[in-house]
Structure formats: structure tokens, C-alpha cells
Amino acid sequence: MSARKDELAAGLAEVRRRVGAACLAAGRDVNEITLIAVTKTFPASDIRLLAELGVTDIAENRDQEAAPKVAESSDLPLTWHFVGRLQTNKVRSVVAYADVVHSVDRSRLITALSAAAVRADRTLRCLIQVSLDVPPGEPSGGPADDVASERGWRGGALFPEVPGLAEAVAGAEGLELGGVMAVAPLGADPAPGFARLAEMAAAVRAAHPGATIISAGMSGDLEQAIASGATHVRVGTALLGGRQAIVR
Ligand SMILES: *Cc1c(COP(=O)(O)O)cnc(C)c1O
């Protein structure tokens, strides 16, 4: 094996061990958890090695970077997840390769995704991204598309908006409602946020029984996410190593 493949194999073994221990602690079956490797900033060669090691699900967060890496990996049997803030002008490109979009957080995006999916003759699974940054009930929109990335707003709908967005996805041609997704608030205990996410997920599932996905948990907090019912964990650093900061 190449040195890099050894490194990735070790990272994967450790992440699988952590997922297994978290499931044991939570009384859950490991088969309930899908491990998604977040490969942003790493080359397509790493995606190939991960696939050889048995990883089936890959996530990227920027279309510019993802599109060429997907093209280089087209012979691999992978499920592709888009987990980044999605601007409507990138929707057509993303719909061409993504199987699941985790970052659906506004109705204009749903309209655009639906139109692109119909046009591409694809069915796209969508998760409603829930913001855990703003306490529920607090009035705040979140900045408009163009200033969002500048301010580091990580996206996500406010809690009261989630049921309506879920309804809109469920009723949109070309889209399928998969469930919910969230990123834990920066620098805070993730457990309360994940607990609120689980309540929201249950409410969405009550209205839409097929929407069973809870995408939560990253390298630093996958144990807490699994304890709160996560079905999909998105892991970058713990699998692939540290990322260089990207200057955009
Ligand atoms: C980068 C990223 C991850 C993975 O983060 P790590 O801390 O490196 O595991 C998960 N989810 C989203 C949305 C990301 O952008």
C-alpha cells in the first residue's frame, strides 16, 4: 500500500472505532450510521484510495472544487453529497452530480433545485439544513446570498421555517425529502443543539415518514451526534488529516 493509503486506512479504522463505541454507548446498531468522508481541499486521488478502502459516500462543499473531482472519480461506485452553502447560480452544476444536497435552507433554492432536477431528469434527495446558531424563536433572517459567505454565515433555516421548507421539498417535482442536517454551533457544547435538531427531525418525520435522515456530527463531535440520533456523520479531518486554510 502507498504511504497515503496507509494513513487513510488508519484514519478510517479510528473513525470506525469511534462510531462503533458511540453506537455501543447509545444502544444503537452501527448499521444505522452512514459515514460520509468530507474530502474538500484534498485531491481526487484520496477519493480513489478511500473508495478502495470501502468508503461509499463522499461530500464536498464547493461546486468549483467538486465538479472536476467528481469527473475524475466517475468510474467509482460512490454516492455524492453536497454539504456547502449553495448559491442558486451553482444549482445546475451541482444537480448534475450530487445524489444528496444537505444544505437546503430557503425556498428560492428549492425552486431552483426542482427545476434543475427535472431538466436533468434526476431525482435529488434534499435535507433541510437547520441553523443551530440562532436560539429558536429569536428574530433573525440570516444575510442575503451575496454577503453570506463573507460574514461566515454557515447557512441553515431557522427552526420555525423548517416545516414549511420540508413541505415545499416534499411537494417539488424532481426532489425527495430525505430529512434534516445541521452543523454544531462554533465553540459551544454541541449536545443541546443536537437535541433540538432531533426534536425537529421527529416533527419532520411525523409529517413525512420517509424523511429519516439526520445528518449531524463531524470530526470533533460525532459521538454527541450519534447519541442524539444522527444517521449520517460527515467526517473530514479525522479521516484525511488537517486542511490548509483556503484563501478565496
Ligand atoms: C468540512 C465539513 C465537515 C467536516 O468537518 P471536519 O471537522 O473536518 O470533520 C462536515 N460538514 C460540513 C458541512 C463541512 O463543511
The ligand as a MOL file (V3000), in Angstrom:
LIG
                    3D

  0  0  0     0  0            999 V3000
M  V30 BEGIN CTAB
M  V30 COUNTS 15 15 0 0 0
M  V30 BEGIN ATOM
M  V30 1 C -15.8080 20.4570 6.3860 0
M  V30 2 C -17.1560 19.9950 6.7970 0
M  V30 3 C -17.3180 18.8340 7.5730 0
M  V30 4 C -16.1540 18.0170 8.1100 0
M  V30 5 O -15.5110 18.7130 9.1260 0
M  V30 6 P -14.3190 18.0540 9.9820 0
M  V30 7 O -14.3410 18.8160 11.2370 0
M  V30 8 O -13.0680 18.2250 9.1920 0
M  V30 9 O -14.6640 16.6170 10.1760 0
M  V30 10 C -18.6000 18.4600 7.8870 0
M  V30 11 N -19.6900 19.1430 7.4530 0
M  V30 12 C -19.5780 20.2520 6.7100 0
M  V30 13 C -20.8040 20.9770 6.2900 0
M  V30 14 C -18.3160 20.7140 6.3510 0
M  V30 15 O -18.2140 21.8330 5.6110 0
M  V30 END ATOM
M  V30 BEGIN BOND
M  V30 1 1 1 2
M  V30 2 1 2 3
M  V30 3 2 2 14
M  V30 4 1 3 4
M  V30 5 2 3 10
M  V30 6 1 4 5
M  V30 7 1 5 6
M  V30 8 2 6 7
M  V30 9 1 6 8
M  V30 10 1 6 9
M  V30 11 1 10 11
M  V30 12 2 11 12
M  V30 13 1 12 13
M  V30 14 1 12 14
M  V30 15 1 14 15
M  V30 END BOND
M  V30 END CTAB
M  END
